[in-house]
Amino acid sequence: MRKMILMAAAILLSAAGSRAQDAPAVEMSAGYSYLRFGVKNGVNLNGASVSVAGNFNRWLGLVGDVGGYYKSEGGATFNTYTYMGGPRFSYRNSSHVTPFAQVLVGAAHGSLSAFGSSGSGNGFAYSVGGGVDLGLNKHFALRPQLDYIGTSFSGTHINMVRGSFGIVFRFGNH
């Protein structure tokens, strides 16, 4: 009887461990990003974003996100960079589809040069958004993502929307 109880406990513990391993320890993503700088009468910028997330468990991770977005037209060049980090909340189930939401805070840098003049500034930035990882296999996924980004440059608040599409690389198990 005692052996049966020990064997049942071992089976239950191993099943719990295998469920916990469904979450990768680290996820890295990189992809194309479209940024609408200023929603009304704004400027369309193209660029890239990269993120790295460390997962504490199946549903909670800590993410760092860096993006660079560019526009050059008619002798003027406009660049925006964002550097943010914060928690990511994921819903992992048995399928290959993992939706997530995240809240990030950090900084933004903007620069503008036109006709021999230039200027730049740094400001506070925050983001609320999410996406979905579409698993190709255990180590790779495709990620469409949509985020609202708010910035404050010299007391001026600017609303932005970012749409991204990229690939996710997954490492390790949790």
KOLLO-870677 format. One record per residue (C-alpha): residue number from 1; residue in three letters; chain; y, x, z. Coordinates in steps of 0.001 Angstrom, whole numbers, padded with zeros to 6 digits, m for minus. Example, Ala and Ser with C-alpha at 12.3 -4.5 7.8 and 13.67 -1.06 7.14 Angstrom:
residues 2
+-----+--------+--------+---------+---------+---------+
| num | residu | chaine |       Y |       X |       Z |
+-----+--------+--------+---------+---------+---------+
|   1 |    Ala |      A | m004500 |  012300 |  007800 |
|   2 |    Ser |      A | m001060 |  013670 |  007140 |
+-----+--------+--------+---------+---------+---------+
This chain:
residues 174
+-----+--------+--------+---------+---------+---------+
| num | residu | chaine |       Y |       X |       Z |
+-----+--------+--------+---------+---------+---------+
|   1 |    Met |      A |  000000 |  000000 |  000000 |
|   2 |    Arg |      A |  002383 |  002805 |  000908 |
|   3 |    Lys |      A |  001754 |  004526 | m002460 |
|   4 |    Met |      A |  002534 |  001260 | m004261 |
|   5 |    Ile |      A |  005875 |  000922 | m002436 |
|   6 |    Leu |      A |  006779 |  004542 | m003217 |
|   7 |    Met |      A |  005828 |  004101 | m006873 |
|   8 |    Ala |      A |  007870 |  000880 | m007137 |
|   9 |    Ala |      A |  010852 |  002604 | m005525 |
|  10 |    Ala |      A |  010513 |  005548 | m007928 |
|  11 |    Ile |      A |  010434 |  003185 | m010935 |
|  12 |    Leu |      A |  013499 |  001275 | m009724 |
|  13 |    Leu |      A |  015444 |  004475 | m009048 |
|  14 |    Ser |      A |  014591 |  005932 | m012447 |
|  15 |    Ala |      A |  015633 |  002692 | m014160 |
|  16 |    Ala |      A |  018950 |  002745 | m012296 |
|  17 |    Gly |      A |  019457 |  006367 | m013317 |
|  18 |    Ser |      A |  018773 |  005668 | m016977 |
|  19 |    Arg |      A |  021288 |  002812 | m016964 |
|  20 |    Ala |      A |  023922 |  005098 | m015460 |
|  21 |    Gln |      A |  023291 |  007638 | m018239 |
|  22 |    Asp |      A |  024496 |  005190 | m020900 |
|  23 |    Ala |      A |  028033 |  006508 | m020389 |
|  24 |    Pro |      A |  028933 |  009892 | m021898 |
|  25 |    Ala |      A |  030440 |  012377 | m019453 |
|  26 |    Val |      A |  033177 |  013355 | m021950 |
|  27 |    Glu |      A |  034581 |  011670 | m025059 |
|  28 |    Met |      A |  036903 |  013383 | m027547 |
|  29 |    Ser |      A |  038581 |  011477 | m030356 |
|  30 |    Ala |      A |  040825 |  012471 | m033237 |
|  31 |    Gly |      A |  042260 |  010414 | m036035 |
|  32 |    Tyr |      A |  045080 |  009118 | m038179 |
|  33 |    Ser |      A |  047879 |  007188 | m036455 |
|  34 |    Tyr |      A |  050600 |  004915 | m037805 |
|  35 |    Leu |      A |  053606 |  004551 | m035484 |
|  36 |    Arg |      A |  056302 |  001912 | m035796 |
|  37 |    Phe |      A |  059272 |  003518 | m033984 |
|  38 |    Gly |      A |  061420 |  000564 | m032911 |
|  39 |    Val |      A |  059721 | m002728 | m033674 |
|  40 |    Lys |      A |  062759 | m004532 | m035141 |
|  41 |    Asn |      A |  064607 | m002513 | m037806 |
|  42 |    Gly |      A |  062314 |  000394 | m036985 |
|  43 |    Val |      A |  061034 |  003445 | m038784 |
|  44 |    Asn |      A |  057446 |  003884 | m040017 |
|  45 |    Leu |      A |  055903 |  007245 | m039115 |
|  46 |    Asn |      A |  052508 |  008712 | m039989 |
|  47 |    Gly |      A |  050612 |  011280 | m037991 |
|  48 |    Ala |      A |  047633 |  011988 | m035797 |
|  49 |    Ser |      A |  046500 |  011490 | m032229 |
|  50 |    Val |      A |  043886 |  013262 | m030128 |
|  51 |    Ser |      A |  042427 |  012139 | m026810 |
|  52 |    Val |      A |  039964 |  013531 | m024288 |
|  53 |    Ala |      A |  038396 |  011313 | m021629 |
|  54 |    Gly |      A |  036231 |  012229 | m018678 |
|  55 |    Asn |      A |  034145 |  009285 | m017485 |
|  56 |    Phe |      A |  033513 |  008796 | m013772 |
|  57 |    Asn |      A |  030961 |  006015 | m014388 |
|  58 |    Arg |      A |  030078 |  003346 | m016984 |
|  59 |    Trp |      A |  033440 |  001605 | m016807 |
|  60 |    Leu |      A |  036106 |  004045 | m015520 |
|  61 |    Gly |      A |  037436 |  007199 | m017130 |
|  62 |    Leu |      A |  040522 |  009407 | m017057 |
|  63 |    Val |      A |  042091 |  010053 | m020468 |
|  64 |    Gly |      A |  044686 |  012463 | m021853 |
|  65 |    Asp |      A |  046315 |  011516 | m025170 |
|  66 |    Val |      A |  048567 |  013603 | m027452 |
|  67 |    Gly |      A |  050123 |  012340 | m030675 |
|  68 |    Gly |      A |  052455 |  013635 | m033371 |
|  69 |    Tyr |      A |  054160 |  011336 | m035902 |
|  70 |    Tyr |      A |  056376 |  012303 | m038840 |
|  71 |    Lys |      A |  058764 |  010846 | m041433 |
|  72 |    Ser |      A |  060705 |  012697 | m044104 |
|  73 |    Glu |      A |  062874 |  010835 | m046583 |
|  74 |    Gly |      A |  066134 |  011401 | m048432 |
|  75 |    Gly |      A |  066897 |  014751 | m046800 |
|  76 |    Ala |      A |  066218 |  013492 | m043277 |
|  77 |    Thr |      A |  063237 |  014422 | m041104 |
|  78 |    Phe |      A |  062228 |  012460 | m038033 |
|  79 |    Asn |      A |  059440 |  013589 | m035654 |
|  80 |    Thr |      A |  058067 |  011973 | m032490 |
|  81 |    Tyr |      A |  055484 |  013448 | m030106 |
|  82 |    Thr |      A |  053796 |  011737 | m027152 |
|  83 |    Tyr |      A |  051923 |  013297 | m024219 |
|  84 |    Met |      A |  050321 |  010776 | m021858 |
|  85 |    Gly |      A |  047442 |  010305 | m019453 |
|  86 |    Gly |      A |  045878 |  007649 | m017257 |
|  87 |    Pro |      A |  042865 |  005427 | m016621 |
|  88 |    Arg |      A |  040610 |  003915 | m019291 |
|  89 |    Phe |      A |  038443 |  000878 | m018560 |
|  90 |    Ser |      A |  035373 |  000465 | m020794 |
|  91 |    Tyr |      A |  032868 | m002342 | m021132 |
|  92 |    Arg |      A |  029532 | m000710 | m021938 |
|  93 |    Asn |      A |  026490 | m002855 | m022642 |
|  94 |    Ser |      A |  023281 | m002375 | m024563 |
|  95 |    Ser |      A |  024940 | m002657 | m027981 |
|  96 |    His |      A |  026707 |  000061 | m029949 |
|  97 |    Val |      A |  030067 | m001685 | m029466 |
|  98 |    Thr |      A |  032209 | m000481 | m026522 |
|  99 |    Pro |      A |  035607 | m002146 | m026100 |
| 100 |    Phe |      A |  038147 | m000421 | m023833 |
| 101 |    Ala |      A |  041647 | m000831 | m022415 |
| 102 |    Gln |      A |  043913 |  001894 | m021087 |
| 103 |    Val |      A |  047231 |  002375 | m019314 |
| 104 |    Leu |      A |  048931 |  005741 | m019863 |
| 105 |    Val |      A |  052136 |  007403 | m018627 |
| 106 |    Gly |      A |  053776 |  010664 | m019628 |
| 107 |    Ala |      A |  056496 |  011999 | m021876 |
| 108 |    Ala |      A |  057817 |  011764 | m025413 |
| 109 |    His |      A |  059819 |  014173 | m027551 |
| 110 |    Gly |      A |  061871 |  013105 | m030554 |
| 111 |    Ser |      A |  063768 |  015163 | m033111 |
| 112 |    Leu |      A |  065940 |  014294 | m036082 |
| 113 |    Ser |      A |  067426 |  016579 | m038716 |
| 114 |    Ala |      A |  069534 |  015495 | m041653 |
| 115 |    Phe |      A |  071975 |  017251 | m043965 |
| 116 |    Gly |      A |  072246 |  020422 | m041889 |
| 117 |    Ser |      A |  072550 |  018719 | m038493 |
| 118 |    Ser |      A |  069804 |  018253 | m035958 |
| 119 |    Gly |      A |  069162 |  016908 | m032500 |
| 120 |    Ser |      A |  066273 |  016344 | m030154 |
| 121 |    Gly |      A |  065490 |  014803 | m026806 |
| 122 |    Asn |      A |  062778 |  014309 | m024225 |
| 123 |    Gly |      A |  062036 |  011124 | m022364 |
| 124 |    Phe |      A |  059626 |  009092 | m020302 |
| 125 |    Ala |      A |  056776 |  007324 | m022137 |
| 126 |    Tyr |      A |  054124 |  004782 | m021222 |
| 127 |    Ser |      A |  051450 |  002974 | m023159 |
| 128 |    Val |      A |  049271 | m000105 | m022788 |
| 129 |    Gly |      A |  046550 | m000726 | m025311 |
| 130 |    Gly |      A |  042954 | m000510 | m026243 |
| 131 |    Gly |      A |  040366 | m000429 | m028921 |
| 132 |    Val |      A |  036692 | m000463 | m029614 |
| 133 |    Asp |      A |  034165 |  002314 | m030154 |
| 134 |    Leu |      A |  031680 |  001432 | m032891 |
| 135 |    Gly |      A |  028709 |  003667 | m032156 |
| 136 |    Leu |      A |  027094 |  005409 | m035104 |
| 137 |    Asn |      A |  024587 |  007152 | m032833 |
| 138 |    Lys |      A |  024464 |  008632 | m029328 |
| 139 |    His |      A |  027032 |  011356 | m030107 |
| 140 |    Phe |      A |  029431 |  009773 | m032649 |
| 141 |    Ala |      A |  031475 |  006588 | m032961 |
| 142 |    Leu |      A |  034316 |  005190 | m035049 |
| 143 |    Arg |      A |  037400 |  004018 | m033140 |
| 144 |    Pro |      A |  040049 |  001535 | m034261 |
| 145 |    Gln |      A |  042800 |  001313 | m031631 |
| 146 |    Leu |      A |  046116 | m000508 | m031088 |
| 147 |    Asp |      A |  048716 |  000480 | m028472 |
| 148 |    Tyr |      A |  052170 | m000563 | m027335 |
| 149 |    Ile |      A |  054260 |  002499 | m026440 |
| 150 |    Gly |      A |  057525 |  002295 | m024573 |
| 151 |    Thr |      A |  059910 |  005242 | m024309 |
| 152 |    Ser |      A |  063209 |  005927 | m022628 |
| 153 |    Phe |      A |  065480 |  008543 | m024222 |
| 154 |    Ser |      A |  068776 |  009129 | m022378 |
| 155 |    Gly |      A |  068694 |  005613 | m020918 |
| 156 |    Thr |      A |  067849 |  003944 | m024245 |
| 157 |    His |      A |  064562 |  002033 | m024239 |
| 158 |    Ile |      A |  062601 |  002053 | m027492 |
| 159 |    Asn |      A |  059575 | m000165 | m028217 |
| 160 |    Met |      A |  056858 |  001207 | m030485 |
| 161 |    Val |      A |  053487 |  000089 | m031791 |
| 162 |    Arg |      A |  050732 |  002551 | m032712 |
| 163 |    Gly |      A |  047668 |  001782 | m034793 |
| 164 |    Ser |      A |  044994 |  004471 | m034998 |
| 165 |    Phe |      A |  041644 |  005000 | m036627 |
| 166 |    Gly |      A |  039438 |  007983 | m035895 |
| 167 |    Ile |      A |  036121 |  009452 | m034882 |
| 168 |    Val |      A |  034775 |  009897 | m031352 |
| 169 |    Phe |      A |  032597 |  012805 | m030230 |
| 170 |    Arg |      A |  030518 |  012157 | m027099 |
| 171 |    Phe |      A |  029141 |  014876 | m024799 |
| 172 |    Gly |      A |  026771 |  014755 | m021831 |
| 173 |    Asn |      A |  025530 |  011796 | m019823 |
| 174 |    His |      A |  026689 |  010071 | m016681 |
+-----+--------+--------+---------+---------+---------+
